[in-house]
Amino acid sequence: MDCIATRISYRQTGYFTKTALDYVDQAVSLKPFFTLPPSLQGIQKAMEARKKSSMDRKTLVNCLKKQYQSVHASKAVEKNIESILSENTFTITTAHQPNIFTGPLYFIYKILHAIKLSDHLKTILPDHYFVPVFYMGSEDADFDELGHCYLDGQKLEWNTSQTGAVGRMKIDKEFIKLITQIEGQLSVLPFGNEIVSLVKKSYKENRLVQDATFEFVHSLFSEYGLIVLIADDADLKNQMIPVFEDDLFHQTASGIVEKTADRLLTAGYKTQVNPREINLFYLKDSIRERIVTQNKKFKIQNSGISFSEEEINNELSAHPDRFSPNVILRGLYQETILPNLVYIGGGGELSYWLQLKDMFEHYNVPYPVLMLRNSFLITEKKWQEKIQKLGFGVEDFFSGEEVLLNKIVENESKHNLKLNGTLSKTEQLYESIKKQAASVDSTLSRHVDVLKLQSLHRLHELEKKMLRAEKRKFTDQQRQIHSIKEKLFPFGGLQERYDNFMSYYAKWGKDFLKKLHESSLEFEQEFVIISEK
């Protein structure tokens, strides 16, 4: 895959929230909501904070070794796992749920950003060691979000009756049908059989989704030393028992996060999540339901299960793996079990992490450096050629279809569609009339102003009608703009939020991942356009 990478600012794309843009700009209004900036200096300070905070490295390493028994770990991965026992080793972490076949492209982008930053830090801080970690949010039960993916614009949906945490669901016959469908679509491409083979090897019938995802991600990134962590583990959750107890019996976290949310709103930012009184789910078999209190009982919603205070305390002590942190506590859990410095996430993730700093301080857990994940737009050669024929560059297509068509009409029309000169003369005429009328009766000035506004409004409407009439002559260009926008910005959103990586892998093979890795930024916070040569 031969390509060129260029950059534009996130602000220039028009697709990022005020919170994300202000965080990239390190706006003063956001500084009370995070600890350290996403810079080398920020990371060095995070290292000092981590060194002062104790954590159970041995349990983490034992857990990882146990999880990696199911695959053939590369030497790079084995080295990285062993290195965690050293006090000089730190992690660079990103996280995501186990979307089927990895879901949208940004799943891959996050991981590559963590890998690239880890490698960069090893080079510039040689006295320390840095390990990229993909934390799998396998306890998520949002099947509507995780149970589908888009392949070449076609939505592939997993039809299953299973419920509960998606990571604990099993690959069934309906899932295997999707693999057959994928094979039919991709096998005709140069590297289609290669990616289909990886899919088939990982997603086998009766296997848990989290285990299949674990192997699939490992097969893609093992050569880079990426550690994949399934955090749904009793030994790891055992470290969170004091926090889980506090949440069950005192609801401390919700009170702290609500106060932070109020401050964010006052500062002019939207909040991403709302805390519950209890921020834990009960996780058992096919159940993942909220824990609520009622008449001094702890009830599991949508089930007949309930516990007394003593019973739920005993359940937590005996089976910590049955308690699943929601979005409010998940980050705290992650930072408790990992020697982490940086969390790499999307704009929505940054928004909710900004609500959590005070809670981290309360529980005396180091708050990580937050970094907006890398974003890419991939433009194949055939689409670039179409864009160039229309007289545009790829970056122009971040604008809407109407804006693009208007530019073409204005540039190529044989008629002058702007009434600027006429409007200026009309304004001058009315100013002259206004002076003349005022000399007779000063109260007539206001009447002339009204007539001027009415005339200018009608002239503006005429200008719009002239433009609409001229646009009808450019229907071919309009269709071309629409087809390009549909491909590069599916459903009116960023490509990375819909397209799955497999169709690109089928065309370019592992070289696709290598080119993305080469084009991934470290500290720079810009949007990258990758153009195939």
C-alpha positions as CSV (number, residue, x, y, z in Angstrom):
1,M,0.0,0.0,0.0
2,D,1.7,3.2,-1.2
3,C,0.2,6.3,0.4
4,I,0.7,9.8,1.5
5,A,-0.4,11.1,4.9
6,T,-1.5,14.8,5.3
7,R,-3.0,16.5,8.3
8,I,-5.6,19.0,9.1
9,S,-6.8,20.4,12.4
10,Y,-9.6,18.7,14.3
11,R,-11.4,22.0,14.3
12,Q,-11.2,22.2,10.5
13,T,-13.1,18.9,10.1
14,G,-16.3,20.2,11.8
15,Y,-16.9,16.7,13.3
16,F,-15.6,17.1,16.9
17,T,-17.4,18.4,20.0
18,K,-16.5,21.6,21.9
19,T,-15.2,19.5,24.7
20,A,-12.8,17.5,22.5
21,L,-11.6,20.7,20.7
22,D,-11.1,22.6,23.9
23,Y,-9.2,19.7,25.4
24,V,-6.9,19.6,22.3
25,D,-6.3,23.3,22.7
26,Q,-5.9,22.8,26.5
27,A,-8.5,25.5,27.2
28,V,-8.2,27.2,30.6
29,S,-11.9,26.4,31.3
30,L,-11.2,22.7,31.2
31,K,-8.0,22.6,33.3
32,P,-9.8,22.1,36.6
33,F,-11.2,18.7,35.3
34,F,-7.9,16.9,34.5
35,T,-4.6,16.5,36.2
36,L,-1.8,16.6,33.6
37,P,-1.5,17.7,30.0
38,P,-1.0,15.2,27.1
39,S,2.6,16.0,26.7
40,L,6.0,14.5,27.5
41,Q,6.2,16.6,30.6
42,G,2.7,15.5,31.6
43,I,3.7,11.8,31.2
44,Q,6.9,12.3,33.2
45,K,4.9,13.8,36.1
46,A,2.4,10.9,35.8
47,M,5.3,8.5,36.2
48,E,6.3,10.1,39.4
49,A,2.8,9.9,40.7
50,R,2.7,6.2,39.7
51,K,5.9,5.4,41.5
52,K,4.4,6.7,44.8
53,S,1.3,4.5,44.3
54,S,1.4,0.8,45.1
55,M,-0.2,-1.8,42.9
56,D,-0.3,-5.6,42.6
57,R,1.9,-6.2,39.6
58,K,2.3,-9.9,40.4
59,T,-1.5,-10.6,40.2
60,L,-1.7,-8.7,36.9
61,V,1.1,-10.7,35.4
62,N,-0.3,-14.0,36.6
63,C,-3.7,-13.1,35.2
64,L,-2.2,-12.2,31.8
65,K,-0.1,-15.4,31.6
66,K,-3.3,-17.4,32.3
67,Q,-5.2,-15.6,29.6
68,Y,-2.4,-16.0,27.1
69,Q,-2.4,-19.8,27.5
70,S,-5.1,-20.0,24.9
71,V,-3.0,-18.4,22.1
72,H,0.6,-18.6,20.9
73,A,2.1,-15.4,22.4
74,S,4.8,-13.7,20.4
75,K,8.2,-13.1,22.0
76,A,7.3,-9.3,22.0
77,V,4.2,-10.0,24.0
78,E,5.9,-12.4,26.4
79,K,8.6,-9.8,27.0
80,N,6.1,-7.1,27.7
81,I,4.1,-9.3,30.1
82,E,7.2,-10.2,32.1
83,S,8.4,-6.5,32.1
84,I,5.3,-5.5,34.1
85,L,6.9,-7.0,37.2
86,S,9.5,-4.2,37.1
87,E,8.7,-1.0,38.9
88,N,10.2,0.9,35.9
89,T,7.5,-0.5,33.5
90,F,4.4,1.5,32.8
91,T,1.4,0.9,30.5
92,I,-0.2,3.1,27.8
93,T,-3.8,2.0,27.6
94,T,-6.8,2.2,25.4
95,A,-10.1,0.3,25.8
96,H,-13.1,-0.8,23.9
97,Q,-15.9,-3.3,24.0
98,P,-15.7,-6.5,22.1
99,N,-17.6,-5.3,19.0
100,I,-18.0,-8.2,16.6
101,F,-15.1,-8.4,14.1
102,T,-13.8,-5.2,16.0
103,G,-16.7,-3.0,14.8
104,P,-15.7,0.4,13.4
105,L,-12.3,1.5,12.2
106,Y,-11.5,3.6,15.3
107,F,-11.2,0.3,17.3
108,I,-8.0,-0.3,15.3
109,Y,-6.9,3.4,15.4
110,K,-7.0,3.4,19.2
111,I,-4.8,0.4,19.5
112,L,-2.2,1.6,17.0
113,H,-2.0,5.0,18.8
114,A,-1.2,3.2,22.1
115,I,1.5,1.1,20.3
116,K,3.0,4.1,18.6
117,L,3.1,6.2,21.8
118,S,4.6,3.3,23.8
119,D,7.4,2.8,21.2
120,H,8.1,6.6,21.1
121,L,8.4,6.8,24.9
122,K,10.8,3.8,24.9
123,T,13.1,5.8,22.6
124,I,13.0,9.2,24.4
125,L,12.9,7.8,28.0
126,P,15.3,4.8,27.8
127,D,15.6,4.3,31.5
128,H,11.9,3.2,31.7
129,Y,9.8,0.7,29.7
130,F,6.4,1.2,28.2
131,V,3.8,-1.4,27.2
132,P,0.8,-0.9,25.0
133,V,-2.4,-2.4,26.5
134,F,-5.8,-3.0,25.0
135,Y,-8.3,-3.2,27.9
136,M,-11.3,-5.2,26.7
137,G,-14.6,-4.0,28.1
138,S,-16.1,-7.4,27.7
139,E,-18.7,-6.9,30.4
140,D,-20.7,-4.3,28.3
141,A,-24.2,-5.5,27.5
142,D,-25.1,-2.9,24.9
143,F,-25.8,-5.5,22.2
144,D,-27.4,-2.9,19.9
145,E,-24.0,-1.2,19.6
146,L,-21.8,-4.2,19.7
147,G,-23.7,-6.8,17.7
148,H,-23.2,-5.4,14.2
149,C,-20.6,-4.0,11.8
150,Y,-20.5,-2.3,8.4
151,L,-18.5,-4.0,5.6
152,D,-18.3,-2.0,2.3
153,G,-21.5,-0.1,3.3
154,Q,-23.5,-3.2,4.2
155,K,-24.6,-3.8,7.7
156,L,-23.9,-7.2,9.1
157,E,-26.0,-8.0,12.1
158,W,-25.7,-10.9,14.5
159,N,-29.2,-12.3,15.2
160,T,-29.0,-14.1,18.6
161,S,-31.3,-14.5,21.5
162,Q,-28.5,-14.4,24.0
163,T,-28.5,-11.8,26.8
164,G,-26.2,-10.3,29.3
165,A,-22.5,-9.3,28.9
166,V,-21.6,-9.5,25.2
167,G,-18.1,-10.8,26.1
168,R,-19.7,-13.8,27.8
169,M,-22.0,-14.7,24.9
170,K,-21.1,-17.7,22.8
171,I,-20.4,-17.8,19.0
172,D,-23.5,-19.6,17.6
173,K,-24.7,-20.8,14.2
174,E,-26.1,-17.3,13.4
175,F,-22.6,-15.8,14.0
176,I,-21.0,-18.4,11.8
177,K,-23.5,-17.4,9.0
178,L,-21.9,-13.9,9.2
179,I,-18.5,-15.4,8.7
180,T,-19.8,-17.2,5.5
181,Q,-21.2,-13.9,4.3
182,I,-17.9,-12.1,5.0
183,E,-16.0,-14.8,3.1
184,G,-18.2,-14.3,0.1
185,Q,-17.5,-10.6,0.1
186,L,-13.8,-10.6,0.8
187,S,-12.4,-13.7,-0.7
188,V,-12.3,-12.2,-4.2
189,L,-9.8,-9.5,-3.0
190,P,-6.0,-10.0,-2.9
191,F,-5.8,-10.6,0.8
192,G,-9.4,-11.6,1.4
193,N,-8.6,-15.2,2.2
194,E,-5.9,-14.1,4.7
195,I,-8.2,-12.0,6.8
196,V,-11.1,-14.6,6.5
197,S,-8.7,-17.2,7.8
198,L,-7.9,-15.1,10.9
199,V,-11.6,-14.6,11.5
200,K,-12.3,-18.3,11.2
201,K,-9.4,-19.3,13.5
202,S,-10.6,-16.8,16.2
203,Y,-14.4,-17.0,16.0
204,K,-15.2,-20.7,16.5
205,E,-18.6,-22.0,17.4
206,N,-19.3,-22.2,21.2
207,R,-16.4,-20.0,22.0
208,L,-17.0,-16.9,24.2
209,V,-17.0,-13.6,22.3
210,Q,-14.3,-12.2,24.7
211,D,-12.0,-15.1,24.0
212,A,-12.6,-14.9,20.2
213,T,-11.9,-11.1,20.3
214,F,-8.8,-11.7,22.4
215,E,-7.3,-14.1,19.8
216,F,-8.4,-11.9,16.8
217,V,-6.8,-8.8,18.2
218,H,-3.7,-10.7,19.3
219,S,-3.3,-12.2,15.8
220,L,-3.4,-8.7,14.3
221,F,-1.1,-6.9,16.7
222,S,1.1,-9.5,18.5
223,E,4.2,-8.5,16.5
224,Y,3.9,-5.0,18.0
225,G,3.9,-6.4,21.6
226,L,0.3,-5.4,22.3
227,I,-1.1,-6.9,25.5
228,V,-4.8,-7.7,25.4
229,L,-6.4,-7.7,28.8
230,I,-9.8,-9.3,29.7
231,A,-10.5,-7.5,32.9
232,D,-13.5,-9.8,33.7
233,D,-11.4,-11.7,36.3
234,A,-12.0,-12.6,39.9
235,D,-8.4,-12.0,41.0
236,L,-8.3,-8.6,39.4
237,K,-11.7,-7.5,40.8
238,N,-10.7,-8.7,44.2
239,Q,-8.5,-5.5,44.4
240,M,-11.7,-3.4,44.0
241,I,-13.7,-4.9,46.8
242,P,-13.2,-1.9,49.2
243,V,-14.5,0.5,46.4
244,F,-17.3,-1.8,45.5
245,E,-18.4,-2.0,49.1
246,D,-18.3,1.7,49.4
247,D,-20.4,2.1,46.4
248,L,-23.0,-0.5,47.6
249,F,-23.4,0.9,51.1
250,H,-22.4,4.6,50.9
251,Q,-22.8,5.6,47.2
252,T,-19.8,7.9,47.5
253,A,-18.8,7.9,43.8
254,S,-22.2,9.2,42.6
255,G,-22.1,12.2,44.9
256,I,-18.6,13.2,43.9
257,V,-19.2,12.7,40.1
258,E,-22.6,14.6,40.3
259,K,-20.8,17.7,41.8
260,T,-18.2,17.5,39.0
261,A,-20.9,17.3,36.4
262,D,-22.5,20.4,37.8
263,R,-19.2,22.3,37.5
264,L,-18.7,21.1,33.9
265,L,-22.2,22.3,33.0
266,T,-21.5,25.7,34.6
267,A,-18.3,25.9,32.6
268,G,-20.4,25.4,29.4
269,Y,-19.7,21.7,28.7
270,K,-22.2,18.9,28.1
271,T,-21.8,15.9,30.4
272,Q,-21.4,12.5,28.8
273,V,-22.7,10.2,31.6
274,N,-25.0,10.4,34.7
275,P,-24.0,8.4,37.8
276,R,-26.4,6.0,39.5
277,E,-26.8,5.7,43.2
278,I,-25.0,2.3,42.8
279,N,-22.6,2.1,39.9
280,L,-22.4,-1.7,39.7
281,F,-24.1,-4.4,37.7
282,Y,-24.6,-7.9,38.9
283,L,-23.0,-10.3,36.4
284,K,-23.9,-14.0,36.4
285,D,-24.5,-16.4,33.6
286,S,-26.7,-14.5,31.1
287,I,-27.5,-11.7,33.6
288,R,-26.0,-8.3,33.6
289,E,-28.4,-6.1,35.5
290,R,-28.3,-3.0,37.7
291,I,-28.1,-3.4,41.5
292,V,-30.7,-1.1,43.2
293,T,-31.7,-0.7,46.8
294,Q,-35.2,-1.1,48.0
295,N,-36.4,-1.5,51.6
296,K,-32.9,-2.3,52.8
297,K,-32.6,-5.0,50.2
298,F,-30.3,-5.1,47.2
299,K,-32.3,-6.1,44.2
300,I,-31.1,-7.2,40.8
301,Q,-33.3,-5.5,38.2
302,N,-35.3,-7.6,35.8
303,S,-34.7,-10.8,37.8
304,G,-36.0,-12.4,41.0
305,I,-32.6,-12.1,42.7
306,S,-32.2,-10.0,45.9
307,F,-29.8,-9.8,48.8
308,S,-29.8,-8.6,52.4
309,E,-26.9,-6.3,53.3
310,E,-25.0,-9.2,54.9
311,E,-25.7,-11.5,51.9
312,I,-24.5,-9.1,49.3
313,N,-21.4,-8.4,51.3
314,N,-20.7,-12.1,51.5
315,E,-21.4,-12.4,47.7
316,L,-18.9,-9.7,46.9
317,S,-16.2,-11.3,49.1
318,A,-16.8,-14.8,47.6
319,H,-17.5,-13.8,44.0
320,P,-16.0,-10.3,43.1
321,D,-16.2,-11.4,39.4
322,R,-20.0,-11.2,39.7
323,F,-19.9,-7.4,40.2
324,S,-19.3,-5.3,37.1
325,P,-18.4,-1.6,37.3
326,N,-20.4,0.7,35.1
327,V,-18.9,3.7,33.2
328,I,-18.4,5.7,36.4
329,L,-16.2,3.0,38.1
330,R,-14.7,1.2,35.1
331,G,-11.9,3.7,34.7
332,L,-11.1,3.5,38.4
333,Y,-10.9,-0.3,38.1
334,Q,-8.6,0.0,35.1
335,E,-6.2,2.4,36.7
336,T,-6.2,0.3,39.9
337,I,-5.0,-2.9,38.2
338,L,-2.6,-1.4,35.7
339,P,0.6,0.7,36.2
340,N,-0.9,3.1,33.7
341,L,0.2,6.6,32.6
342,V,-1.9,7.5,29.6
343,Y,-5.5,6.7,28.6
344,I,-6.2,7.1,24.9
345,G,-9.8,7.5,24.0
346,G,-12.3,9.2,21.6
347,G,-14.0,12.5,22.2
348,G,-17.0,10.9,24.1
349,E,-14.6,9.0,26.3
350,L,-12.6,12.1,27.2
351,S,-15.9,13.8,28.1
352,Y,-16.8,11.3,30.7
353,W,-13.2,10.9,32.0
354,L,-13.3,14.6,32.7
355,Q,-16.1,13.9,35.1
356,L,-14.0,11.5,37.1
357,K,-10.9,13.3,38.4
358,D,-12.3,14.2,41.8
359,M,-13.4,10.6,42.4
360,F,-9.9,9.4,41.6
361,E,-8.5,11.8,44.1
362,H,-11.0,10.6,46.7
363,Y,-9.9,7.0,46.3
364,N,-6.2,7.9,46.0
365,V,-5.7,6.4,42.6
366,P,-3.4,8.2,40.1
367,Y,-5.5,9.9,37.4
368,P,-4.0,9.2,33.9
369,V,-2.9,11.6,31.3
370,L,-5.8,11.8,28.8
371,M,-5.1,11.8,25.1
372,L,-7.6,12.1,22.2
373,R,-7.1,9.1,20.0
374,N,-5.8,9.4,16.4
375,S,-8.4,9.8,13.6
376,F,-7.9,9.0,10.0
377,L,-9.8,9.4,6.7
378,I,-8.7,6.7,4.1
379,T,-9.1,7.8,0.5
380,E,-8.5,5.2,-2.2
381,K,-7.1,6.3,-5.5
382,K,-10.4,6.0,-7.5
383,W,-12.1,8.4,-5.1
384,Q,-9.3,10.9,-5.2
385,E,-9.6,11.0,-9.0
386,K,-13.3,11.7,-8.8
387,I,-12.6,14.5,-6.3
388,Q,-9.9,16.0,-8.4
389,K,-12.1,16.0,-11.5
390,L,-14.6,18.1,-9.6
391,G,-11.9,20.6,-8.9
392,F,-11.6,19.8,-5.1
393,G,-9.1,18.4,-2.7
394,V,-10.0,15.7,-0.2
395,E,-10.1,18.2,2.7
396,D,-12.9,20.1,0.9
397,F,-15.2,17.1,1.4
398,F,-15.5,17.8,5.1
399,S,-18.0,20.5,4.0
400,G,-21.6,19.6,3.3
401,E,-22.9,18.6,-0.2
402,E,-24.7,22.0,-0.7
403,V,-21.6,23.9,0.1
404,L,-19.6,21.9,-2.4
405,L,-22.2,22.2,-5.2
406,N,-22.6,25.9,-4.6
407,K,-18.8,26.3,-5.2
408,I,-19.0,24.4,-8.4
409,V,-22.0,26.4,-9.7
410,E,-20.3,29.7,-8.7
411,N,-17.0,28.7,-10.4
412,E,-18.5,27.1,-13.6
413,S,-21.7,29.0,-14.2
414,K,-21.7,31.3,-17.3
415,H,-24.0,33.7,-15.4
416,N,-23.4,36.1,-12.6
417,L,-25.5,34.7,-9.8
418,K,-24.5,37.3,-7.2
419,L,-26.4,40.5,-6.9
420,N,-23.7,42.2,-4.7
421,G,-23.4,45.2,-6.9
422,T,-27.2,45.5,-7.3
423,L,-27.7,45.2,-3.5
424,S,-25.1,47.9,-2.9
425,K,-26.8,50.3,-5.3
426,T,-30.2,49.5,-3.8
427,E,-28.9,50.4,-0.3
428,Q,-27.4,53.6,-1.7
429,L,-30.7,54.5,-3.4
430,Y,-32.7,54.0,-0.2
431,E,-30.2,56.0,1.8
432,S,-30.7,58.9,-0.6
433,I,-34.5,58.5,-0.4
434,K,-34.3,58.4,3.4
435,K,-32.4,61.7,3.5
436,Q,-34.9,63.3,1.1
437,A,-37.9,62.0,3.1
438,A,-36.4,63.1,6.4
439,S,-35.9,66.6,5.2
440,V,-39.7,66.7,4.8
441,D,-40.7,64.8,7.9
442,S,-38.1,63.1,10.3
443,T,-40.7,60.4,11.2
444,L,-40.6,59.1,7.6
445,S,-37.0,57.8,8.1
446,R,-38.2,54.7,9.9
447,H,-40.8,54.0,7.1
448,V,-38.0,54.1,4.5
449,D,-35.8,51.7,6.5
450,V,-38.7,49.2,6.5
451,L,-39.1,49.6,2.7
452,K,-35.3,49.0,2.3
453,L,-35.3,45.8,4.4
454,Q,-38.3,44.5,2.4
455,S,-36.6,45.2,-0.9
456,L,-33.3,43.7,0.1
457,H,-35.0,40.6,1.4
458,R,-36.8,40.1,-1.9
459,L,-33.5,40.6,-3.8
460,H,-31.8,38.0,-1.6
461,E,-34.7,35.6,-2.3
462,L,-34.3,36.3,-6.0
463,E,-30.6,35.5,-5.7
464,K,-31.4,32.1,-4.1
465,K,-33.9,31.3,-6.8
466,M,-31.3,32.1,-9.5
467,L,-28.8,29.8,-7.7
468,R,-31.4,27.0,-7.5
469,A,-32.3,27.4,-11.1
470,E,-28.6,27.2,-12.2
471,K,-28.0,24.2,-9.9
472,R,-30.4,22.1,-12.0
473,K,-27.8,22.3,-14.8
474,F,-25.3,20.6,-12.6
475,T,-27.1,17.3,-11.7
476,D,-24.2,15.1,-12.8
477,Q,-21.8,16.9,-10.5
478,Q,-24.4,16.8,-7.7
479,R,-24.7,13.0,-8.1
480,Q,-20.9,12.7,-8.0
481,I,-20.6,14.8,-4.9
482,H,-23.3,12.6,-3.2
483,S,-21.6,9.3,-4.1
484,I,-18.2,10.6,-2.8
485,K,-19.7,11.9,0.4
486,E,-21.5,8.6,1.0
487,K,-18.3,6.6,0.6
488,L,-16.0,8.9,2.7
489,F,-18.6,10.1,5.2
490,P,-21.2,7.3,5.5
491,F,-24.5,8.3,7.1
492,G,-23.1,11.9,7.3
493,G,-20.5,10.9,9.9
494,L,-16.8,10.1,9.9
495,Q,-15.7,7.0,8.0
496,E,-14.0,5.7,11.1
497,R,-17.2,5.4,13.0
498,Y,-18.8,3.0,10.5
499,D,-16.5,1.2,8.2
500,N,-14.8,-2.0,9.4
501,F,-11.1,-2.6,8.8
502,M,-11.5,-6.0,7.1
503,S,-12.4,-4.7,3.6
504,Y,-9.2,-2.5,3.7
505,Y,-7.1,-5.5,5.0
506,A,-8.6,-7.6,2.2
507,K,-7.3,-5.1,-0.4
508,W,-3.9,-4.3,1.1
509,G,-3.1,-7.0,3.7
510,K,-1.0,-6.4,6.8
511,D,0.6,-3.6,5.0
512,F,-2.6,-1.6,5.7
513,L,-1.9,-1.9,9.5
514,K,1.7,-1.0,9.0
515,K,0.9,2.1,7.0
516,L,-1.6,3.1,9.7
517,H,1.1,2.5,12.3
518,E,3.6,4.7,10.4
519,S,1.0,7.4,10.0
520,S,-0.1,7.3,13.6
521,L,0.8,10.4,15.6
522,E,2.3,10.4,19.1
523,F,1.7,13.7,20.9
524,E,0.5,15.7,17.9
525,Q,-3.3,16.2,18.0
526,E,-4.3,16.5,14.4
527,F,-6.6,14.7,11.9
528,V,-4.8,12.5,9.4
529,I,-5.9,12.0,5.8
530,I,-4.3,8.9,4.2
531,S,-4.4,9.1,0.4
532,E,-3.5,6.0,-1.7
533,K,-1.0,6.8,-4.4
